[in-house]
Amino acid sequence: MTIDAATPRITGETLPADQFRVHRSEHTVDVERVLDVLHGRLAACLVRGFIPTAECATITRNFWASAHRVPRYGEGAEGVEAYVLGASHIETSTSDYLDAVDASRDGVRALYANTGNPITRLHTSLAQRMSVARPAAHAGRQAGDSKAVCWNNNSGEFLLLPHDDLAQLSDPLQKDFEVQRVRRVMAVNAYPDVPGDSGQLKLWNIAPDERTRAALGLTHSGYPYPPDLLDGHPALTVPVATGDLCVINGNLVHAVLGDGSSSGRSRLLLTCFTGMAGSEFVWWT
Ligand SMILES: O=C(O)CCC(=O)C(=O)O
């Protein structure tokens, strides 16, 4: 895009330079640092080897064998193509989302058949530090615990364009859903299969404000921020690999990088969103 005086700048909150970093650990989650991400004091935590090798292999096999895996077709040049197993709350009403959770529950359970569930393990670790930790809920119905995604976009610079995870919570279709009380999203991402260098995560030190989103027409989506507009903001790249867990401050703009080849086409992500609804820790997909 051409940047001229009429092009909006991306303005918003930033983390202090010493907090805009990735905390790394091996195999075990450093719960204190994950709480720093949750509460907006740290950009990300990367846990190498969080998912044991055999568990990665079983989940990956279960995903590709599943009859519950569905293709998602993107619309237009910025459309998001993927294979997905599990429900997504994005651009849907609360009741349709909860219907999708119910419809996909058996499929998601089967994803973890004969093996462990890394997302549930993280929830359990964090629950020990919370008075309440639970799936987000509405009218007695519960949000999903996790979904599995394989991005299937033409791998140019990005497998998934720059976006934030907060804006989508403001969708008027979900005004009855308690996730709209969450002010900071922590995205939980676990990787049973990352071929080669595909799908590294890039984070920019900017949590866009509402004025920026409105100017770009992204008020309820937070997707996609034009990459050129992010150039002046400090950025870091997280080289995720098979077996890793990475939690990120989802209010910050982030993207999934392509490697210019088709190797990203089998990269498998297990994910959910989390945040504090008042004093309660909740998650949804
Ligand atoms: O694929 C990933 O590693 C992260 C995906 C992501 O940012 C999202 O689903 O919002």
The ligand as an SDF file (V2000), in Angstrom:
LIG
                    3D

 10  9  0  0  0  0  0  0  0  0999 V2000
   -0.9120  -20.1750   14.1620 O   0  0  0  0  0  0  0  0  0  0  0  0
   -0.4410  -19.5990   15.1240 C   0  0  0  0  0  0  0  0  0  0  0  0
    0.6630  -19.8860   15.5900 O   0  0  0  0  0  0  0  0  0  0  0  0
   -1.1850  -18.4500   15.8200 C   0  0  0  0  0  0  0  0  0  0  0  0
   -2.5450  -18.2020   15.2530 C   0  0  0  0  0  0  0  0  0  0  0  0
   -3.1760  -16.9070   15.6680 C   0  0  0  0  0  0  0  0  0  0  0  0
   -2.5370  -15.9180   15.8740 O   0  0  0  0  0  0  0  0  0  0  0  0
   -4.6280  -16.8540   15.8300 C   0  0  0  0  0  0  0  0  0  0  0  0
   -5.3140  -17.8750   15.6110 O   0  0  0  0  0  0  0  0  0  0  0  0
   -5.1430  -15.7590   16.1910 O   0  0  0  0  0  0  0  0  0  0  0  0
  1  2  2  0
  2  3  1  0
  2  4  1  0
  4  5  1  0
  5  6  1  0
  6  7  2  0
  6  8  1  0
  8  9  2  0
  8 10  1  0
M  END
$$$$
